[in-house]
Amino acid sequence: QVQLVESGGGLVQAGGSLRLSCAASGRTFSSYAMGWFRQAPGKEREFVAAISWSGGSTYYADSVKGRFTISRDSAKNTVYLQMNSLKPEDTAVYYCALDRLRKLVDQGLSSYWGQGTQVTVSS
């Protein structure tokens, strides 16, 4: 069984930066990937970014390309999301996810989810 715990959310001014962390515990597999999704009140959950665990290839939603960077620390079983140039429309609960890469990126689904961390960007 896998558990995911997010941290690093908070309140930030537009144009500011924030770094989210997600620590995984339990069994993980090299063929899997980790990623981030977000959901604003009254809106659908949307894919943000993903990274393959073994190769480190990254994938981003068009809305965050050039502003967000996903990375991993394999020794700590941790994935990070560095968010720069934040906009009010980035306000959402951000969820960490773990599953096969193609399931995260192509289907927007995941077998494992973190509890979520709130990111609020003021204008």
Protein Blocks (a to p, Z undefined) as FASTA:
>chain_A
ZZdddehiacddehiacddddddedjddfkbccddddddehiacddfbdcdfklopacdd
fklgokaccdddfklopacdddehiafklgccdddddddfklmmmnopafbdcebiaddd
dZZ
